[in-house]
């Protein structure tokens, strides 16, 4: 085991006491007033603004949200005499790691052997924010607790010298928890009068809104994550020797589970980059993100409704037969075939969705498995908030001709042939060649393809107006809203029956010149077919007028479409 406390020096950049009053004269850059933005009479299509006299923002123009967070209990005052990296903190960060392994070997007889092993790792990685010890929420702190468990059991049985059975069962678990002190009992987002949050969004994990201020530490926030991944695998292989043939056959069954929840970002994230307090006619050395924040005019925002729990599953079943044939003293042939069923991801309670371009008479539709998947009891708080609206754009899987359990087809005709040949020529020369087809396996990085509306509402890039900010922190999102009218979707081609395959081939000549010196020349080729790729299928067509009306599916926002159409060689 390991127990460690390590010294950490953190540096943050925070506003000075003078800045918090609205006096930004400590900046060398000039600050302009967005309220004076108007068309530039000398530059059609351009805009101009008037500067704040003396770089001082009047006290009555400072937004209530900025005043709230300027309290040193939230954003501390600097402890260094500078404008950059003016808050320095020393902390002792704890971490630990404990590991153990137990192994068992037992010989029941000369024919039967059992072995087993179990091991685990329990760890803690401490994390402190840049305001540690000065702000009770310790913004940005995100300690991690990664734990892992692994077990394996093998039983081998020798029937006779030419017949052998090998079996193995393995189980592994990864359990990762990210914690943070950034959540409490008060929904500051709603308390500060910021629209677009409230019940089912910011009150699920009550906290403060994230404020990303260009050039400053701002108000960062950690996240909560509870992740458990289980992998079960059983393998049985049988080896049989008959004359010049060594036959090997076997089967593997594998099941993968992932149980996951995270806090999302239900309190909202707001970004301030100085674009509203610069000089639009000549932006160089003008504007400040802090000035935008003080005036309450974010350039963009994001909202991620806490997604609740997801219980993703997929499984595989593989079987193979192989023959190593010593045809002659100089020729060895290896022949084999593998059969695979690789099921797509599903969700234990069918809380997942995709998109069909052909549903609703070609208007496109969100596809959910069935009525039960969007009915109480709800595992995701976004469903009762959003589905009553999105229902008009939603169909059930059976009505769209889609498999409701997987929201895509399952392939059952996946054979993978293998061939290898080795031939020994006279004078210490060997020729080798081979070919194999390998089906691509689904991995845990693709399980999120079906985490989509209405089960997951994640909106980023919610923009303020380009030059004249008509929205503030408080009203950038519409009052009472919890989702966008035009849903951004993740989807997968429901007709894809596999995850692609790779063909590999080679040809080599080896020659031994004597002693320990040998040479080899080889050619190796690989070709990937039906590999995964993604593209946007709802990009607006070029032209004038309303952007939404120019989309192929105007009832929706951006649609990320995953399909098996890529190739490689």
C-alpha positions in Angstrom: 0.0 0.0 0.0 0.9 3.6 -0.4 -0.1 6.6 1.8 1.1 10.0 0.4 0.7 13.6 1.2 2.3 15.8 -1.4 2.8 19.6 -1.3 1.0 21.5 -4.0 1.3 25.2 -5.0 -1.6 26.6 -6.9 -1.9 29.9 -8.6 -5.1 31.7 -9.5 -5.9 35.1 -11.0 -8.6 37.0 -9.2 -9.9 40.6 -9.5 -8.4 43.2 -7.2 -10.5 45.1 -4.6 -10.4 48.1 -6.9 -11.7 46.1 -9.9 -14.7 44.9 -8.0 -15.9 48.5 -7.6 -16.0 48.9 -11.4 -12.7 50.7 -11.6 -10.8 48.8 -14.3 -8.1 51.4 -14.8 -5.5 48.8 -13.7 -5.9 47.2 -17.2 -3.8 48.6 -20.0 -6.6 47.6 -22.5 -9.4 50.1 -23.1 -12.9 49.0 -22.0 -15.9 49.9 -24.3 -19.5 50.2 -23.4 -21.7 47.6 -25.2 -24.8 49.7 -24.6 -23.4 52.2 -27.0 -22.9 49.7 -29.9 -24.2 51.1 -33.2 -23.6 50.8 -36.9 -20.4 52.4 -38.2 -21.5 55.1 -40.7 -18.0 54.9 -42.3 -17.9 51.1 -42.6 -21.2 49.5 -43.8 -21.7 46.3 -41.9 -19.4 47.3 -39.1 -20.0 48.6 -35.6 -18.5 51.1 -33.2 -18.7 51.7 -29.5 -17.8 54.4 -27.0 -15.3 53.7 -24.3 -16.0 53.9 -20.6 -14.4 57.1 -19.4 -11.3 56.2 -17.3 -12.1 52.5 -17.8 -14.7 52.8 -15.0 -17.9 50.9 -15.1 -20.6 52.8 -13.1 -21.7 50.9 -10.0 -25.3 50.8 -11.1 -24.2 48.9 -14.3 -22.6 46.0 -12.4 -24.7 42.9 -12.7 -26.2 41.4 -9.5 -24.5 38.0 -10.3 -21.1 39.7 -10.5 -21.7 41.5 -7.3 -22.7 38.3 -5.6 -19.5 36.4 -6.6 -17.3 39.4 -5.9 -17.9 38.7 -2.3 -14.5 37.4 -1.0 -16.3 34.4 0.5 -16.7 33.3 -3.1 -13.9 34.8 -5.2 -11.1 35.6 -2.7 -9.0 38.8 -2.8 -5.5 38.5 -4.1 -2.6 37.8 -1.8 0.1 38.8 -4.3 0.9 42.3 -5.6 0.2 41.6 -9.3 -2.6 41.4 -11.7 -1.8 37.9 -12.9 -1.4 34.8 -10.8 -2.1 37.0 -7.8 -3.6 34.3 -5.5 -1.1 31.7 -4.4 -2.0 28.8 -2.2 -0.1 26.0 -0.5 -1.8 22.7 0.2 -0.9 19.2 1.2 -2.8 16.9 -1.1 -3.5 13.3 0.1 -3.4 10.2 -2.1 -3.3 6.5 -1.4 -3.2 3.2 -3.2 -3.7 -0.3 -1.6 -3.3 -3.5 -3.6 -3.7 -7.2 -2.7 -3.6 -10.5 -4.6 -4.7 -14.0 -3.6 -3.7 -17.0 -5.7 -4.8 -20.6 -5.5 -3.3 -23.7 -7.3 -4.6 -27.1 -6.7 -3.8 -30.4 -8.5 -6.7 -32.8 -8.0 -4.9 -35.5 -10.0 -2.4 -35.8 -12.8 -5.2 -35.0 -15.2 -7.0 -32.1 -13.4 -5.6 -28.8 -12.4 -7.4 -25.8 -10.9 -5.9 -22.3 -10.6 -7.5 -19.1 -9.3 -6.5 -15.6 -8.6 -8.2 -12.5 -7.2 -6.7 -9.1 -6.9 -7.9 -5.6 -6.2 -6.7 -2.0 -6.1 -8.3 0.7 -3.9 -7.1 4.2 -4.5 -7.8 7.8 -3.6 -6.4 10.8 -5.5 -7.0 14.0 -3.7 -7.8 17.3 -5.4 -8.1 20.9 -4.2 -9.3 23.9 -6.1 -7.4 27.2 -6.4 -9.5 28.8 -3.7 -9.0 25.9 -1.2 -9.4 27.1 2.4 -10.8 30.4 1.3 -14.2 29.4 -0.2 -16.3 26.8 1.6 -17.3 25.2 -1.7 -13.6 24.9 -2.8 -14.5 25.5 -6.5 -12.9 23.1 -8.9 -11.9 20.4 -6.3 -12.5 17.0 -7.8 -11.1 14.1 -5.8 -11.1 10.7 -7.5 -11.5 7.2 -6.1 -10.5 4.6 -8.8 -10.9 1.0 -7.6 -10.4 -2.1 -9.6 -11.1 -5.8 -9.1 -10.0 -8.8 -11.2 -10.5 -12.5 -10.8 -9.8 -15.6 -12.9 -10.3 -19.3 -12.5 -8.8 -22.0 -14.8 -9.6 -25.7 -14.9 -7.6 -27.9 -17.2 -8.4 -31.6 -17.8 -6.1 -34.0 -19.7 -8.1 -36.9 -21.1 -5.1 -38.5 -22.6 -1.8 -37.4 -24.3 -3.8 -36.3 -27.4 -6.9 -34.7 -25.9 -6.9 -31.6 -23.7 -9.7 -29.4 -22.3 -9.0 -25.9 -21.1 -11.6 -23.7 -19.4 -11.4 -20.2 -18.0 -13.7 -17.8 -16.3 -12.8 -14.2 -15.7 -14.5 -11.3 -14.0 -13.2 -7.8 -13.8 -14.7 -4.6 -12.4 -13.7 -1.0 -12.6 -15.4 1.3 -10.2 -14.5 5.0 -10.4 -16.1 7.7 -8.3 -15.4 11.4 -8.7 -16.5 13.5 -5.8 -16.6 17.2 -5.2 -17.5 19.6 -2.4 -19.0 22.0 -5.0 -22.5 20.8 -4.4 -24.7 21.6 -1.4 -28.3 22.4 -0.5 -28.8 25.8 -2.1 -29.7 26.3 -5.8 -27.8 29.5 -6.3 -28.6 29.5 -10.1 -32.3 29.9 -9.4 -31.7 32.1 -6.4 -29.8 34.6 -8.5 -32.7 34.8 -11.0 -31.1 33.0 -13.9 -33.7 31.7 -16.2 -33.8 28.2 -17.8 -33.0 26.2 -14.8 -34.9 25.2 -11.6 -36.9 22.0 -11.0 -35.3 18.9 -12.5 -32.2 20.8 -13.6 -30.4 23.0 -11.1 -32.1 21.6 -8.0 -30.9 18.0 -8.6 -27.4 18.8 -7.6 -27.8 22.3 -6.0 -24.7 24.5 -6.6 -23.6 27.7 -8.2 -23.3 28.5 -11.9 -19.9 28.1 -13.5 -18.4 31.4 -14.6 -15.6 31.1 -17.2 -13.9 34.5 -17.3 -11.2 35.0 -19.9 -7.9 35.8 -18.1 -9.3 34.9 -14.6 -9.9 31.8 -12.6 -13.6 32.7 -12.3 -15.9 30.1 -10.7 -14.9 26.6 -11.8 -16.8 23.5 -10.7 -16.0 19.9 -10.2 -18.4 17.1 -11.1 -19.8 13.9 -9.6 -19.4 10.7 -11.4 -20.3 7.2 -10.3 -19.1 4.6 -12.8 -19.1 0.8 -12.5 -18.0 -1.4 -15.4 -18.3 -5.2 -15.2 -16.8 -7.7 -17.6 -17.7 -11.4 -17.5 -16.0 -13.9 -19.8 -16.1 -17.6 -20.1 -13.9 -19.6 -22.5 -13.6 -23.3 -23.3 -11.0 -24.7 -25.7 -10.5 -28.3 -26.7 -7.3 -29.6 -28.4 -7.2 -33.0 -30.2 -4.2 -34.5 -32.0 -4.8 -37.0 -34.8 -1.8 -38.0 -36.8 -0.5 -35.0 -38.7 -3.4 -32.9 -37.6 -3.7 -30.8 -34.5 -7.4 -29.7 -34.1 -8.4 -26.9 -31.8 -11.9 -25.7 -31.2 -13.5 -23.5 -28.7 -16.1 -21.0 -27.6 -16.1 -17.7 -25.7 -19.0 -15.9 -24.2 -18.6 -12.3 -22.9 -20.9 -9.9 -21.3 -20.1 -6.2 -20.5 -22.1 -3.9 -18.2 -21.7 -0.2 -17.5 -23.7 1.5 -14.8 -23.2 5.2 -14.9 -24.4 8.5 -13.5 -23.0 11.9 -13.4 -24.0 15.4 -12.2 -24.0 16.9 -15.6 -24.0 20.7 -15.4 -27.5 21.5 -14.2 -26.3 24.8 -12.7 -25.3 26.2 -16.1 -22.0 27.4 -17.5 -21.5 31.0 -18.7 -18.5 32.2 -20.7 -17.2 35.8 -20.9 -14.4 36.5 -23.4 -14.4 40.3 -23.7 -16.1 40.5 -27.1 -18.7 42.9 -25.8 -16.4 45.4 -24.2 -13.8 45.6 -27.0 -13.8 48.1 -29.9 -15.5 46.2 -32.7 -13.9 48.5 -35.2 -10.4 47.7 -33.9 -10.4 45.0 -31.2 -6.7 44.9 -30.6 -5.8 45.6 -26.9 -9.4 46.4 -26.0 -12.1 44.6 -24.0 -11.8 42.4 -21.0 -13.6 39.2 -20.0 -14.0 40.6 -16.5 -15.7 43.7 -17.9 -18.2 41.5 -19.8 -18.8 39.5 -16.5 -19.4 42.7 -14.5 -21.9 43.9 -17.1 -23.5 40.4 -17.1 -23.2 39.8 -20.8 -21.9 36.3 -21.6 -20.8 35.4 -25.1 -22.2 31.9 -24.7 -23.6 29.4 -22.2 -24.3 25.7 -21.8 -26.8 23.6 -20.0 -26.5 19.9 -19.2 -29.5 18.4 -17.4 -28.3 15.8 -14.8 -28.7 12.6 -16.8 -29.6 10.2 -14.1 -28.6 6.5 -14.3 -27.8 4.6 -17.4 -27.4 0.8 -17.4 -25.7 -0.1 -20.7 -25.1 -3.7 -21.8 -23.6 -5.6 -24.7 -22.5 -9.2 -25.2 -20.5 -11.4 -27.6 -20.4 -15.0 -28.5 -17.5 -16.4 -30.5 -16.7 -19.9 -31.7 -13.7 -21.2 -33.7 -12.3 -24.3 -35.3 -8.6 -24.6 -36.3 -6.5 -27.3 -38.0 -2.7 -27.3 -37.9 -1.8 -29.8 -40.6 1.8 -31.0 -41.1 1.1 -32.0 -44.7 4.7 -33.0 -45.5 8.0 -32.6 -43.6 8.5 -29.3 -45.5 4.9 -28.0 -45.6 2.6 -26.9 -42.8 -0.9 -25.6 -43.4 -3.1 -23.8 -40.9 -6.8 -23.7 -41.7 -9.4 -22.1 -39.5 -12.7 -20.4 -39.3 -14.3 -18.2 -36.6 -18.0 -17.5 -36.1 -19.1 -14.4 -34.1 -22.2 -12.8 -32.8 -21.5 -9.3 -31.6 -24.6 -7.8 -30.2 -25.0 -4.0 -30.2 -25.4 -1.9 -27.0 -28.7 -1.9 -25.2 -29.9 -0.2 -22.1 -31.2 -2.4 -19.3 -34.5 -0.5 -19.0 -34.6 0.6 -22.7 -33.9 4.3 -21.8 -32.1 5.2 -25.0 -33.0 6.7 -28.4 -31.9 7.2 -32.0 -33.1 9.0 -35.1 -34.8 7.8 -38.2 -34.5 10.0 -41.3 -37.4 8.2 -43.0 -40.0 8.3 -40.2 -42.9 10.8 -40.2 -43.1 10.5 -44.0 -39.5 11.6 -44.4 -39.6 14.5 -41.9 -37.4 12.4 -39.6 -38.1 11.4 -36.0 -36.6 10.6 -32.6 -37.0 6.9 -32.1 -37.5 5.4 -28.6 -38.1 1.7 -27.9 -41.7 1.9 -26.7 -44.1 3.7 -24.5 -42.8 2.2 -21.3 -39.3 3.8 -21.9 -40.7 7.3 -21.7 -43.2 6.6 -18.8 -42.8 6.7 -15.1 -40.9 5.7 -13.1 -38.3 8.0 -14.6 -34.6 7.3 -14.4 -33.7 10.6 -16.0 -35.2 13.9 -14.8 -35.0 15.2 -18.4 -37.8 12.8 -19.7 -40.8 14.3 -17.9 -39.4 17.8 -18.6 -38.8 17.4 -22.4 -40.9 14.4 -23.7 -44.3 16.2 -23.6 -42.8 18.6 -26.2 -40.6 16.2 -28.2 -43.4 13.6 -28.3 -44.7 15.3 -31.5 -41.4 14.5 -33.2 -41.0 11.0 -31.7 -42.0 7.5 -32.9 -41.8 4.1 -31.3 -39.2 1.6 -32.7 -41.8 -0.9 -34.0 -43.5 1.8 -36.0 -40.2 2.7 -37.7 -39.3 -0.9 -38.4 -36.4 -0.8 -35.9 -35.4 -3.5 -33.4 -36.7 -2.0 -30.0 -34.1 -3.9 -27.9 -31.0 -2.6 -29.7 -32.4 0.2 -32.0 -30.3 -1.4 -34.8 -30.1 -4.8 -36.5 -28.1 -7.7 -35.2 -25.9 -9.7 -37.6 -25.8 -13.5 -37.4 -23.8 -14.4 -40.5 -20.3 -13.3 -39.5 -17.7 -15.9 -40.4 -14.0 -15.2 -40.3 -11.8 -17.5 -42.3 -8.1 -17.9 -41.6 -5.3 -19.5 -43.7 -1.6 -19.8 -43.1 1.1 -21.7 -45.1 4.7 -22.3 -44.3 7.0 -24.1 -46.8 10.7 -24.9 -46.2 12.9 -24.7 -49.3 16.3 -26.2 -49.5 19.3 -24.3 -48.2 17.7 -22.9 -45.1 15.0 -20.9 -46.7 11.3 -20.7 -45.6 8.3 -19.1 -47.4 5.4 -18.0 -45.2 2.0 -16.6 -46.3 -1.3 -16.0 -44.6 -4.7 -14.4 -44.7 -7.3 -13.6 -42.1 -10.6 -11.8 -41.7 -11.3 -10.1 -38.3 -14.6 -8.6 -37.2 -14.3 -5.3 -35.3 -15.5 -5.6 -31.8 -17.7 -3.0 -30.1 -15.9 -1.4 -27.2 -17.0 0.7 -24.2 -16.1 4.0 -26.0 -19.2 3.7 -28.2 -21.8 3.0 -25.7 -22.9 6.6 -25.6 -24.2 6.6 -29.2 -27.8 6.2 -28.0 -27.7 8.5 -25.0 -29.8 11.1 -26.7 -33.0 13.2 -26.4 -35.3 12.8 -24.5 -33.1 10.8 -22.1 -30.2 13.2 -22.2 -30.4 16.9 -22.7 -27.0 18.5 -23.2 -26.8 21.9 -24.8 -23.6 23.8 -25.5 -22.8 26.8 -27.6 -26.0 28.7 -26.6 -24.9 32.1 -28.1 -25.7 35.6 -27.2 -26.1 38.1 -30.1 -23.1 38.8 -32.2 -22.4 42.5 -31.6 -25.2 44.0 -29.6 -25.8 41.8 -26.5 -29.6 41.7 -25.9 -29.3 39.0 -23.3 -27.7 38.9 -19.9 -26.8 36.1 -17.6 -30.3 36.2 -16.2 -32.2 35.9 -19.5 -29.8 34.2 -22.0 -32.0 31.1 -21.7 -35.8 31.5 -22.1 -37.8 31.7 -18.9 -39.3 28.4 -17.9 -37.3 26.4 -20.5 -35.4 23.3 -19.7 -34.4 22.3 -23.3 -34.0 23.6 -26.8 -36.9 23.7 -29.2 -34.6 22.1 -31.8 -33.0 19.0 -30.3 -29.5 18.1 -31.1 -29.3 14.3 -31.5 -26.9 11.4 -31.4 -28.0 8.5 -33.6 -26.7 5.4 -35.5 -27.7 3.8 -38.8 -30.3 1.2 -37.6 -29.6 -1.1 -40.6 -26.0 -1.7 -39.7 -25.5 -5.3 -38.7 -21.9 -5.2 -37.6 -19.1 -2.8 -36.6 -16.9 -3.4 -39.6 -14.1 -5.9 -40.4 -10.5 -6.0 -41.2 -8.7 -8.2 -43.8 -5.0 -8.9 -43.2 -2.6 -10.8 -45.4 1.2 -11.3 -45.6 3.9 -12.9 -47.6 7.5 -13.4 -46.3 10.7 -15.1 -47.2 13.2 -16.0 -44.5 16.8 -17.2 -45.0 19.4 -18.3 -42.5 22.9 -17.6 -43.6 24.6 -19.6 -40.9 25.4 -19.0 -37.3 23.1 -16.5 -35.7 22.6 -14.4 -38.8 19.3 -14.4 -40.8 17.3 -12.1 -43.1 13.7 -11.7 -43.9 11.8 -9.8 -46.5 8.0 -9.4 -46.1 4.9 -7.8 -47.5 2.0 -7.1 -45.1 -1.4 -5.7 -46.2 -4.5 -4.6 -44.2 -7.8 -3.4 -45.4 -10.7 -2.2 -43.2 -14.2 -2.3 -44.5 -17.5 -0.9 -43.1 -15.7 0.9 -40.3 -17.4 3.4 -38.1 -17.6 7.1 -39.1 -19.9 9.9 -38.1 -21.2 13.0 -39.9 -23.7 15.7 -39.5 -26.9 15.0 -41.5 -28.8 18.1 -40.6 -26.4 20.8 -41.7 -28.2 23.9 -43.1 -28.0 24.2 -46.9 -26.2 27.3 -48.2 -28.4 30.3 -49.0 -30.2 33.3 -47.5 -33.0 33.3 -44.9 -33.7 31.4 -41.7 -31.0 28.9 -40.8 -33.4 26.4 -39.3 -35.6 26.4 -42.4 -32.6 25.4 -44.6 -31.9 22.2 -42.6 -32.9 18.9 -44.3 -34.9 18.1 -41.1 -36.0 21.6 -39.8 -37.7 20.2 -36.7 -34.3 19.3 -35.3 -30.9 20.8 -34.5 -27.6 19.2 -35.3 -27.8 15.5 -35.8 -24.6 13.4 -35.4 -25.1 10.3 -37.5 -22.9 7.2 -36.8 -22.7 4.8 -39.7 -20.5 1.9 -40.9 -19.3 3.4 -44.2 -15.6 4.1 -43.7 -12.7 2.1 -45.1 -9.0 1.9 -44.8 -6.1 0.3 -46.6 
